[in-house]
Amino acid sequence: MNKVLLIDDDIELVNMFREFLEQDGFQVHIEYDGKAGCAAALSGQYAIAILDVMMPRMNGLDTLRQIRANSRLPILMLTAKGDDTDRIVGLELGADDYVTKPCTPRELAARIRAILRRSQTQYQTETASAPISFGLLELWPMQRRAQWDQRTLELTSTEFNLLEVLIRHAGKPVSKNTLSEQGLGRPMARFDRNIDVHLSSLRHKLGKLADGRSCVQTVYRLGYQLIKD
């Protein structure tokens, strides 16, 4: 699918984005407020939603919250320059990534392609797709499915990618830059907190070890490590 949903009330900006994205091979639909955007996002017609934070009727964060309650659709947030709070909250609510406005259409297209590459679903039969197991955690990479102690985990596309990187390096520290490159599809920028926020969300979704610790541990100056009892 190459259908992109743009949700932003800046008519001039989204028309510029649409023109560039359509020339780049995408099909683009625009909604100008959060309520209409949420309904469109949940229609199942789109591969990704681009969502602005500041909008009428329902702001971007509330829109994101409602979409995430019902869908795993990849979502790229548009945030104001210097507004770290909106970025962090957006990531905590399940956004896959963010772009700071003003941004170029070329940068937006590159981010969209990176997210779609990461989230592309490739289904295989159960017999043809053996899980990766580590302790109580099991991942089926081709089906993009994960379980903890036989309980299905509801993960965003980015969370699944990061968890897959960790389980493939289970028992060893993985640097934030490696997690960013393999999980987000881009090198980690200076002062970028995406990885920390996504890993914090993963900790809440994963179960605890027998001693009460999280299976995702921070390793000082080295990154993060997946552990088991």
Summary of the structure (lengths in Angstrom):
residues: 229
radius of gyration: 17.8
end to end distance: 41.3
largest distance: 55.1
contacts: 727
relative contact order: 0.11
helix: 39%
strand: 22%
